[in-house]
């Protein structure tokens, strides 16, 4: 199993050995503990390594928060495709490539 090393010092402190892949990762914790920030750091590192990400921020049912956060925190505008909309509070997003047009399409499951 390979490991993704972070380019972010604060993320390297949390995961000094990097993040194993291929794998699925769930980031959980109490409200206000920075779960999306950790997720966005991993998304940034993975996209810069040439990968794609399925990101499911359960508390943000639209792509706007993800788009704005990646732009403000990591200066990136990846392509974001909403691949499935489950409820008003749950969404799965496919995030690919850096510096691409951001798009959104919905499909009710």
C-alpha positions in Angstrom: 0.0 0.0 0.0 1.4 3.4 -1.0 1.2 6.6 1.1 0.3 10.2 0.2 2.6 12.6 1.9 1.2 16.0 2.6 2.6 19.3 1.5 0.9 21.0 4.5 3.0 21.1 7.7 -0.1 21.0 10.0 -1.4 17.9 8.1 2.0 16.2 8.3 1.9 16.7 12.1 -1.5 14.9 12.2 -0.4 12.1 9.7 3.4 12.0 9.9 3.5 8.7 7.8 1.0 10.1 5.3 -2.3 8.7 4.2 -2.5 5.1 3.0 -3.9 4.5 -0.5 -5.8 3.0 -2.1 -8.3 3.4 0.7 -11.4 5.1 1.8 -11.1 7.6 4.6 -13.8 8.9 7.0 -13.0 12.0 9.0 -15.3 12.2 12.0 -15.5 14.2 15.2 -17.5 16.7 17.1 -18.8 19.9 15.5 -16.3 22.7 15.1 -13.2 20.5 15.2 -12.1 21.2 11.6 -13.1 18.1 9.7 -13.6 19.9 6.4 -10.2 21.7 6.8 -8.5 18.3 7.1 -10.5 17.0 4.1 -9.7 20.0 2.0 -6.0 19.6 2.8 -6.1 15.9 1.7 -8.1 16.9 -1.5 -5.4 19.6 -2.3 -2.5 17.1 -1.9 -4.3 14.3 -3.8 -5.3 16.6 -6.8 -1.7 18.0 -6.9 -0.5 14.3 -7.1 -2.8 13.8 -10.1 -5.6 12.0 -8.4 -9.4 12.4 -8.3 -11.5 12.6 -5.1 -15.0 11.6 -4.1 -15.7 14.0 -1.2 -18.9 13.8 0.9 -19.2 16.8 3.2 -22.5 15.8 4.9 -23.3 19.2 6.3 -22.9 21.1 3.0 -25.5 19.9 0.5 -24.2 22.1 -2.3 -20.9 22.5 -4.1 -20.6 26.2 -3.3 -18.9 25.7 0.1 -16.4 23.2 -1.3 -15.7 25.4 -4.3 -15.1 28.5 -2.2 -13.1 26.7 0.5 -10.7 25.2 -2.0 -10.3 28.5 -3.7 -9.6 30.5 -0.5 -7.6 27.9 1.4 -5.5 26.3 -1.4 -5.9 28.7 -4.4 -7.4 26.1 -6.6 -10.4 25.8 -8.8 -10.9 22.2 -9.6 -13.7 20.7 -11.6 -16.5 19.6 -9.2 -19.3 17.3 -10.4 -22.2 16.5 -8.1 -22.5 12.8 -8.8 -25.4 11.9 -6.5 -27.8 13.9 -4.3 -29.2 11.8 -1.5 -31.1 14.1 0.9 -31.1 17.8 1.7 -28.1 17.3 3.9 -26.0 14.7 2.2 -24.1 14.9 -1.1 -21.2 13.1 -2.9 -18.9 15.2 -5.1 -16.3 14.1 -7.6 -13.5 16.5 -7.6 -11.0 16.3 -10.5 -8.0 18.2 -11.8 -6.6 21.5 -11.0 -7.5 24.8 -12.7 -10.5 23.5 -14.6 -14.0 24.9 -15.0 -16.3 24.1 -12.1 -19.5 22.4 -13.1 -22.4 20.8 -11.2 -25.0 18.4 -12.4 -27.6 16.6 -10.2 -29.2 13.3 -10.2 -31.8 12.2 -7.6 -31.3 8.7 -6.3 
